Amino acid sequence: SDEWTDVGSTTGEDASSDDTKQVPDFLWENTPRRETKAYRDIVKVYSHLPNGSNLLDCKWALGRLFSGSCSQSKNEDKNQQLLATLETHCFRGLDGFEAFGKSVNLFDSTEKENKKSTQLLDILKKTATVVTAEEPDNWWVVKDAQANGAGGIWVVGPENAADFASSNQMYPDHRYVAQRYAWPPVLFGGRKCHVRVYGLMTADGRAFVHQGAFLHVANDPFTTSTSASGGKFEDSIHITNCCANSDDDSKFAGEILASFDDATEQGQIRDGQPVIPLGQYFPSIKACVAAIAEKAFPFLQGGRANRGFEYLGMDFMLSEDAQKNPIAYCLEINAPPSQDTATGLPHAENLHDEVIRDLIHLWVLPHITGSREIPGGWKCVYHQEGESTTGSQPLDGKENLIVPSKASILNKIRWALFERKAQKKEREKSLQENKENNAFLEETKNKGTQLDSSCIGHFARSQFPYFNNLFCS
């Protein structure tokens, strides 16, 4: 179609009438709205999968998807070993935070002896000052599960956990996620950074990652010392979010161009700006996006009738594993990401435009005009088993496909059952821990052993070890 039309104010009766001119070929909206429900089911291409934004845009849901043992993907390949995940806990309100804090000894402010110092990698290694920092002792990043942008995110450790718990910043009915602080972080010019990755999931069971990306950088030089701030964590050091940092024009680095294309070389220029080559991190990002797609697709079924897709903005923290392999931790997903850049500068706007243009040529136009897929910068990283790649051909006869709005309801029911099982596991784990606690105390009582502080501390630590995989408490 050569025209764009705002259908937000059009009634459902208009959409379902026999006048097909009222129905657009392609409907894009950031969040599904009641006013467009009739259009969503009958357009040729729609910008969401059934229940996609509710699931993928929620930090809680992302944590739930990776709860328990992190299983290997069915599409396992040599890069799957580079799938990196952060230990994650989900809880509600202040009571949930306090229970989480006790489970990981977050309120134990005893200073750890013989802290390990790490020399951190810097993307600008030839020009940046070498930064050596002490490894954090039990640090976590706590997030409001539904918040986006600069709000609802805090760095919490033994240094400030008690103060944070008494600060009245958490709402009783809100859901929160705690991720272990990613370590060691890769720096950019001595400052902490993350990479904004663009992803795509399509109704035929495929997932893609675009080769163009942005680096977002904190405002102040990185350090893990809190002595200068009285035990407080400075957002300008640890928070790399553009919305949070753009208020300080004197320090804000803006959106830095990056690329996962192996052909990108150091010093390459685009729109007058250097492009940072990050190809070495692509295998880990690929493995993570594939794992997310595999775990999420069972709850995103039924988008074939309107050729739905999910456009994703994914934030990754760059790091390295114990074998010095480049890895990337997924921090969160926006579905969809903002269509506006933080700076509005030409180089940033042009990359945004390229990503969207490639999306249109990969998925939208083939299903409207019958043209062939032109992926541009999109690279397929996952293909669901049993699904065929459709190209410009119909996904199926529409008469045999479920209506997407009904599919969304079924997906919500599937997710509710999944959530119920996760909660049941939590209750069972809590009951088992209480049983073991009581057995330990009874055994100690029978032996006539006096409980001193070191004994209690040892027992508590034995019950709440740090897991290498993810667990939602």
N, C-alpha and C positions, 0 to 999 in steps of 0.2 A: 504494500500500500504506500502511496506517495503522500498521504495526509495523516496527521496526528489529530486525534479528537479527544477532548476531555469528556469521559462518559460518567464521571462521578456523580453528576446531578441527574442522570437519566434513570427513569424508573425501570423496574424489572419487566413491567408490562411492555414497555417500548422494545426491550431486548428480545422478548419472546414472541413478538408479533411476526406476521408473515413477511414484513418488509425487511428483507435481508440487508438492505443498505444501512440499517441501524446497527448492525453487528460489525465491530471492527475485526480485522484479521488477527491483530496482536494486542494483547492487553498487558501493560506494565504498571504495577503499583507496588509501593514499598511494603504495605501491609494489606492483606485482603480486607475489603470493606463490604458491609451489608448491601450498599447501593450497587455494587458490581457483581453480586452473586450470580445473576442470570447470565451475564456476559462470560464469567469465568468458565462456565461449563461448556460453552459453545464456540468460543474463539478458536482459531487455528493454533495459536501459540499463547501461552500464559506464563507470567514471570514467577510462578511458585509451583512447587509440588504440594500435594494435599497434606496440610499440617506442617509443611516444611519450615516456615519461619518460626512457628511456635517451638519446634524442636531444636533446630540448628542455631537459632539466635539466643538460646537460653544456656547460660553457663551451668546451671544445675543439671539440665538434660545431658550436656556434654560430659559432665562428671559421671553421671549414671551410666552412660554408654560404655565408659571405660572402667567401671567398677569391677572389683575382683581381679582375677588373674588376667593379664593382658595376653590373649590368645594370638597365635600366629594367623595371619591372613590365609584364606584358602588359595589366594593368588600369590602364594609365597614365592619370592625370588631372592637373589643374592643380596638385594638391598634391604630385605625385610628386617635383617638384624639391626638396621639403623633406625628402627622405629623407637622413638624416644617419648616417654610419658612421664608426667610429674605426679607424684603422690597427691591425691585429691580427696578432700572430705567435704561432705554436704551436711548442712544442719540448718535449723530454724531458730532465729532470734538469739537473744543473749544467753538463755539457758542452754541452747545447743552449742553456742561458742564456748561456754564454760566447760561443758562436757567434753567437747573436742579438745580444748586446751589441757584438761586433766589427762586425757588419753595419750597425749604426746609430750607430757611434762613441760608444757609451754609456760607454766607459772613458776617453774623452778629457775630462779634468777641467779643461782650459784654459778659463778664465772668458771668456764671450762679452762683447765690447765693445758699447756702445750698446744695451743691452737696452731693449725696448719696454715701456712702462708702459700699462696698460689700466684705465680706470675701469669697474668691474664693476656690472652691473645688480643691483638688489636688489628682491625681490618686495614688500618693505615699504618701497618707495622714499620714501613720505611721512614715515616715522618713523625709518628706519635711517640710520646714519652712512655717508657715501660712502666706499667702499673702493677704493683704487687699488693695483694690484699689478703687479710685473714679470712679463712672460710667461715661463713656465718654459722652461728650456733643455734640451730632450730628456728630458722626464720620462715615465715609464711606470708603469702599474699592473700588477704581476705577480700572477697568481692561480693557485692550485692548481686544475686544471680540474674536479676532482670535489668540492672543498670547498664547504660552504655555511656561512652564519652568519658569525661573527667571525674564524674562523681562515683561514690560507692566503692572505693578501692583503698585499702590500707595495707601497709607493711607492718607485720606484727611479729615480735620475738620476745624472748624472756625479759629483755630490757624494758618493754613497754606494755606487756600483756595485761598486767593488773590495771594500769591506768586506762588502757583501751576498754577493758571490760566495764569500768566505772564511768566511762565518758558519755553514756547514753546515745551512742551513734547508731545502735542497732535496734530495729523494730521487731517486736515479738512475733508478728505474723509474716515477716519477710524470710525468704530463703537465701542462704549464703553458701559460698563455696570458698574453701581454703586450699590453695595450691602451695606445695613446698617451693621455696624460693629457688629459682633455676640457678645452678652453679656447675661450673664457672661460666659467667657470662662473657661473650665476645664483645669487645668494646669498639667504639668508633671514635678515634681521636681522644682516647682516654675517658670517654663517656659511655654509659650503658645505652644499648640500642635494641630495637626489635625490628623485624622485617614484616611489612604488610604484604601478604600474598593474596592473589586473586584466584578463587576456585570456582568451579562450575559442576553441578550435578544435574543430570538430564533424565527424563522419564524413561529412557531405554536402558537405564542401569549403568551409565558411564559417569566417570568423574574426571575432571580436567584441572590442570594448574597452568596459569599463564606465566610465560617466561619473563614478563615485565613486573617489577615490584618497586616498593619504596622502602627506604630505611628511615625509621623515626628514632630520634636521639634525645636523651635526657638533657636538661639544661646545664647541669653542673658536673664537674669531674667525679668519677666513681670512687667510692671508698666504702668499706664496711665498718669503719669506726664511727661510733655515735657519741664519743666523748665530748666533741665540740658542741653538740646539740643537746647535751644533758640526757642522753639515752633515747632521744627521739629520732625517728627516721624522717629525713628530709625528702619530700616528694620530688624536689628538683634534681635529686641524685638517683632515685630509684624508679620514678614513674616516667615512662617513655611515650605516653599518650600525647598525640598532637593537640587535642583539645585542652589538655591540662597545661601544656608548655607554650602554646602560642600567645599567651597573655604577656610574656616577657620578650619583647622584640629584640632586646639587646643580647639574648642568649639563644633564642629559638633557632634551630638549625633548618627548619622547614622540611620539605619533602625531598629526600635525597634519592636520586634514581639508582636502581639496582637491576641486575639481570641474572637469571639462572641459565642463560644460554652459554654453553661451553665456548662458543666462538667469541664471547665478549672478553676483551683484554683490558688490563689495567691501563687507565689513561684514555679510554675511549670516550668520545664526546657526543652528546645528543642534545639538541636545542641549546647549545652553549653551556651545558652542564656535564660534569663527569658522570660516568655510569660505573657503579661499583659491581665488579663481577663476583657472583655468589654461587657459581655452578657447583662448587664442592659440597654445598649444603642441600642441593636438590634431591639426591637419593633419600635423605632422611625425611624431607618434606613430602616427597612422593609417597613414602611408606606410611606416613601419618595420615595423609589425605585418603589414601586407599583404605586404611583401617577405619577411618571415620565413615567413609561411604559404605563399607561392608556392614558396619554396625547400625547405620542409620537407615539404609534403604528398606529394611523390613517394616519400618514405621512411616514410610513415605510412599506407599503403594497407591496406584490408581490415577497417576497423572498422564496416562498415555492418550486419553481422549482429547485433551487440549494441549498436548505436547508441552507439559510443564517443565520448568527448570528452576534451579536455585542458584542464584549468583551470590558468591560468598566473598567476604573480606576476612581473611584469617591472619591473626597475629602470631608470629613465631619468634621465640627467643633463641638466638644462635648460641651454641656451646660446643663442647667436645666430650666424648666418653672417656673411660679409663684407658682405652687403647689409642687415644688421641685422634679418633675418627671424628670428622665434623658431623654434628647432629643438630636438630632443631626441635624445640619443645613447642607444641601448640598451646597458646595461652587462652584464646577465645575466638569466637566466630561472630561476625555480623552478617545477617541474612535479610536483606542485602546490605552491602556497605554504603556509606554516604556517597552520593553522586557529586558532591562538592569537594574540592581540595581545600586544605587548610590555608593555603597561601594564595590560590588563584593565579599563580605564576604560569607562564606558557609551558614550561617543561613538564610541570605536574598535570596541567589540564590536557596536554597532548597525550601523555601516557594513559590517563583516564579514558580519553576518547578512543585510543587504540584498543584498549581492553574491551570496551563496549562494542566497538566496530567489529572486532574479531568474533565476539559473542554472536552478534547479529548474523554474520556470514557463516558461522559454524552451525547454528541451531535454528535461528528464526527464519531467515530467508528460504532455506531449503524446504521448510514445511509450509511456506506460503506460496512460493513461486515454483517449487520443484527443482531449484538449482542444486548443484552438488555442494557438499560441505567444503568450506575453505577454512581450516582451523587457524591460520595465521599463527599467533604466538601461543595458542592453546595446545597443551600436550596431554594426551590421555594417560592417566595413571591408574585407572581401575575400570574393569568391565565386569558387571555382575554375571555370574554363571547362569546359563539358561536364557539370557537375553541376547537378541540379535541386534547388530548395528544397522540402523534403518536408513541412514543417509537421507535423501529427499523423499523416500517412499513412505506411505502411510504406516503408522505403527501397527495398526490392525484395522479391521472393519469397525467403524465407530459404533455400529449397532451392537457389537459384542462387548463393548467396553463399559465399565462402571462409570457413572457420573462422578466427576472429581469432587463435587461438594459432598456427596455421600461417602466417597472414599476417605475424605478428611475425617468424617465422624468415626469410621471404622479404625482409622489410624490412631485417633485419640483413645479409642477403647483399647487397642493393642498396647499403647503406651501406658495407660492406667494399670493394665494387668502387669506389665513389666515393672512399673513403679511399686506396685503392691508386693511383688516378689522380692524386690530389693529391700523394702521395709521389713518384710518377714525375716529375711536373712539378718538384718541388723538386730531385730529383737532376739532372734535365736543366739546370735553372737553375744549379746549383752547378758542373756540368761546363763550361757555357758561360762562367761567370765565371772559372774556372781557366784555360780556353783563352785568354780575353782577357787575363788577367794575364800568362800566359807569352808571348803575342804582344807585349805592351807591353814586357816586360823584354828580349825578344830584339831588338826594334826599337831600344830604348835602347842595348843593348850594341853593336849594329852601328854605331850613330851615334857611339859613343864618348863618349856623354854621361854625366857623373857624376851619380849619384843622390844628391841631398841630401834632407834631411828634408822640406822644403816640397814637393818633387816627389812624394815618396812619399805625403804627406798629401793632395795634390791628387788623385792617382790613386785613392787609397782612397775619397775622398768621391765621385769620379765613378762608382765601381762600386756604391756603396750609397746612392742618393738616397732622400730621404723621399718616399714615395708618398702621393698623396691618397686612393687607394683602399685596400682591405684586401689583405694578403698574408700567408699562413701560411708561415713559413720552416722 
